[in-house]
Amino acid sequence: MKIDGKAYRTIWVANDGWSVEIIDQTLLPHRFETLRLATADQAAHAIKSMQVRGAPLIGATAAYGIALAMRADPSDEALEKAHAMLLATRPTAINLRWALDDMRAHLRNRKREERVAAAYTRAAEICDEDVATNEAIGRHGLALIEKAAAGKKGPVNILTHCNAGWLACVDWGTALAPIYMAHDKGIPLHVWVDETRPRNQGASLTAWELGRHGVTHKVIVDNAGGHLMQHGLVDLCIVGTDRTTRNGDVCNKIGTYLKALAAHDNGVPFYVALPHSTIDWTLASGKDIPIEERDPAEVTAIQGRMKDGTVATISLTPEASGAANYGFDVTPARLVSALVTERGSCPASEAGLLSLYPERKKK
């Protein structure tokens, strides 16, 4: 995607040929800055602190974290240590484990002198595969938007939650890829952007990238979605996911479940866009997904830009009040109209997923 006319991915190898650069997403939307990662520890910190976030991008960053670890020490011990350290950074998104296991399997049986080059090559391939996968998701999701637009007067009103755009991936995004393609095709669109408390990834990230691409949108408070659906102001919902179980249950940013309930009650299609790497075939139900609990300070404080242009963090709650900060919730498959993958759309069920991924059938 482009920022001020310049094409960017969210992660790339720097000009020195070995260190890795990222967009520091903790500074958006008020400042756009890139950050250089030179060690596996720095890659781990970037994931844990959410300088990078979004399931696909977490996986890509972890892959380059392994490459940086191999550059420092290509031994078996260093490989296992880096794998364990990076895996511990975020518990919910399955792409993290997928990418790390892929990198370890790719390097484990190679000679030490081959591991550095092989690691960088494979990390780059993971990034390129993510871009191609998300572009395919966009094409399949575009068909759903075109269906909603057929015979409709006025724009297609789409509601999305959190950020599942190109900032959450290497490029294109998952849930936002169909929106970008529809916009580029000239389909009139309007996007309702949930603010997505407590980290405000909708208000800060989704709104920022939609605006930079020229997509008409409005930011709404998280609890406004049901009201809009009741009044016929939402034609479809589309969100991403950090982990989807084999039965079609979907784990996504906290608040997604409530939007799915409102959509179901009002007959609004609720779509979930995901790459193959986000499917956890080892879990039969969303009840088994570990839910990340984050720093309560994300709930009790908020970051914003002051009138003088400075960016500050301010307190929201009484000093004596505690806070709970659950990062994700699980939307049952029965509330999902369809899963949109790089191989097409399918019902949110084991049979539906297996129709697209028959190689996963148990033998």
N, C-alpha and C positions, 0 to 999 in steps of 0.2 A: 504494500500500500504506500501512499505518498503523504509526506508531511511537507507543506509549503513547496510542493512541486518536486521534492526529492524522494526517490524510492527507498523504503526502509523495510528490513525485516526486524524482528524483535531481538534477534541474537545473530552474531556473525563473528568470524575470525578477524582479528585486527590486522592492520597493515604490517605488523611485525611477523605475521605468519603463524603465530602460536597462541598468543593471548586471545581472550574472548571479550567482545563488547556486547553490552545489553542496554536497553532503555530502562532507566531507573523509574519504575512505575509509581514509587512512593512519592515522587515529586509532581506527578501529573494531577490536575490539569494546569497547575499554576506555573510550572517550569518544565521544559523539555531538556533533559540532560542524559548523556550516555555515560556508562560506567565500565571500566576495564576490570576484567577478572583474570588474575594471573596464577591462582592456585585453586586446588580442589576445596580448600577451606573457604575461600572467597565465594566460590560457586554455591557451596552449602549455605553460607550466610545470605546470599542473594535470594535463595529459595525460601529460607526460613523467615527472613524479614519481609518477604513479599515485594522485593525490588523486581523480581519476576514472579508472576502468578498465572493461574490458568493451567489446567491439567496438561495439555500438550506442550506448553512452553516449559513447565516444570520438568517434564521428561527430557526435552531437548537440552536444557541447561544442565541437568544431571549427566547426560551423555558427554557433554563437553567437560564437565567436572572430572569424569573418569579420564578423559584425554589429558587434562592438565595434571592429574595425579600420575599418569604413566610417564609424562615428560619429566617429572621430578624423580620418579622411581618406578621402573617397569617390572618390579618383582611381583610374585604371586601374593605376598603378604600386603604389599601396597595396594594391589587391586582389591583384595578383600576388605581392607580397611576403608578405602574410599567408597566402596559399594555400601558398606554398613553405615558410614557417616552420612552419606547423601540420602540413603533410604530413611534415616531417622528424622529428616528435616520436616516432612509433612506426612501425616498418617492416612489421609482420606483418598487423595487422587491416585488412582491405580496406574496412570501413565508413568509416574515416577518409578515404580517397581518394574514396570514393563521395560522401560528404557535401560535401567540399570542391569536387569537380567540379560537383556539383549547384548549390551556392551560386554558384560562379563563372559557370556558364552562366545562372543566373537573373538575375545582376546585370550581366553584361558589356555588354549592349546597352541598358541603361537610362541615362537621364540622371543626372548626378551628384546632382542635388537629389532624385532619387527613390530613390537606393540605400540610404540608411539605413533608411527605413521598409520597403522591400522586403526588405532583409536580415533584419530582425527578424521580419517576417511569415513568410518562408520558413523561418527557423530554428525558429519555433514550430510550423509545419506539419510539419517533419521530426520534431519531438518527438511531436506528436499522432499522426502516422502510425506511429511506433515503438510507441506504446502500443496502437493498434488492431491492428498486426501481431502483437505479442506475445500479445495476448488471443486472436487467431485461432490462433496456434501452440498456446496453452494448450488450446483446445477440441479441436484435432486430436490433441494428445498425450493428452488425457484419455481418448479412446477406447481408446488402447493400455493405459492403466492399468486401465480398466474391463474390458478383455479379460483382463488378468492377474488381476483380482480375481474374475472369474466362477468360482464353485464353489470358491474357495479358503477354507480355514479359517485364520483369523488375518489379520494385516495383510499388505499387499503390501510386500515389501522392495525398496527402490529404492536403487541406488548412484549417486552423482553425484561428479563431479570438478571441482575449482576452484569458481568462483562464476559461475553463469549465471542468477542470480535478478534481482530488480528492481534491485539495486544495480549490476548490469552493464548495465542498460538505462535507459530513462526511467521505466518502470513494468512490472509483471508479471514480466519476465524471459523467457528462452527455455526452457531446460531445466527451470526451476522453475515456470513458469506452469502446466503440467499438474498438478504436484504440489499447488499451491495450490488449483486448481479441484477436484481429487479430494478434498482435505481438506475444502474448503468444502461439498462434496456429501455428506460423511459416509462416504466410503470409508476403511476403516481402513488407515493407512499407517505405515511406518517407513522413515526415510531413513538410509542409511549415508553419512556425509560424509567424503570423503577430506580429510586435512589440507591437502594440496596444497603441499608444500614446493617452492621455498624461501620464497615470500611468504605461505604459509598462507592463501590466500583462502578455502579451504574451512573451515578451523577458525575463522577470524576473521569471515568475511563470510557464508558460507552458513549456518553454525550460528547466527549472530546473527539473520539474518532469518527463518530457519525457527522459531527459538525465539520471536521476537516475534509470529509468526503462529500459534503453538500447534501446529506440526507436530512429531510425535514423531521424534527423531533421535538418533544417536550419532556422535561424531567418531572416526574410525579413522586409524591411520597409513597412509601411502600404500601400503605393501606388504602390507596385510591383505586387500585386495580379492580376490585369487586364492584365498586360504584360505577366505573366506566363500562364494565361488562353489562351491568344491569340496564344501562341506558343505551346499549347497542353501539358503543363507541370503540369496541375491540372486535376485529374480524378474526384474528387468530393470535395465539401466543406461541412464541418459539424461544426456547432456552437451551443452554448447554448442559453438560453433566461432567462431574469429576469421577464418577464410577457408576456403571450400570451392571446389575447382576444378570445372570443368565435367564431369569424369569421376567426381565423387563423392568424391574424396579429401578428407579433413577435417584441417585444422590447428587444434589446440587446445592448451591449457596442457600443458606438459611432463608426461609420465606418462600421458596419455590413451591413447597407443598400447599401453602395457603392459596397461591395463585392457581394451582391446578384444581383445587377444590372449587374456587370461584368460577373457573372456566367450565368445569363439569356441571355446575348448578345452572349456568346460563347458556349451555349449549355452544360454547366457544371452543373451536379446535385447539388442543394443547400439544404442540410438537416439541420433541427433544432431538437436538442435533448432536451427533457424536461420531468420532472416528473409532476404528476397530480397537485401537489401543486403550480405549476407555472401558471396554467390556471386560468385566471380571468373570471369566467362565468358571472360576473355582467356587464362587458363592451362589447359592441357590435362591437367596432372598436378601432384600435390602436390610432386613433386620440384623444381618451379620456384618454390615459395614461399620468400621470404626469412625466415630464422629469426632472430629477435631474440636477441642476446646481451647480457645485462644485467650490472650491477655485481656482481663476485664477492662483495662484502660482504653481499649478500642470502643467500648460502650460508654464509658464515663467521660470521655473527652472526644473532641473533634478538631480536625485541622482545616483551616480556611485562610483566605487572603483578606487582610485588613484593608481599610480604605486607602492607607498610604502605600499599598502594594506589598507590604511585608506578609510573609506566611507565618501563622502562629497556631499553636495548639491551645485550645481553651477547654476548661472543665464545663461539664453539662449537669452534673448531679451533685447532691449534697455530699460533703466530704465523708460523712459516716455511712453512706449507702454503698453496699456491695453491688456487684454486677455479675451476671453469668453471660458467657460469650460462646455460644455454640456456633461453629462455623458453617455447618451443613444440616440439611434435613433430607428425608427420603420420601419421594413421591411414589406411591404404589402404582404398579403397571396399569391397573384398572382406570386410572385417571389420565393416562397418556394416550392421545389419539393415534400417534405413530412415532416411531423412531426413524430418524433420517440419518443414514450413514453414507459412506463413500460408495457403497454398493447399491444404494437405493433405499426406499422407505419400506417399513414393515410394521406389523402389529407389535405392540410392546408385550412380548411373550417369548418363552423359550422356543416355541415352534416358529414364531416370526423371525427371531434372530438366526435360528438354524437354517431358515429358508435362504438367508443371505450368506451365511457362513457354514455351509454343509460339512466342511472339513472339521468342524468342532463336534460333530455328532459322536456320542460315546460308542465305542466299538465293543 
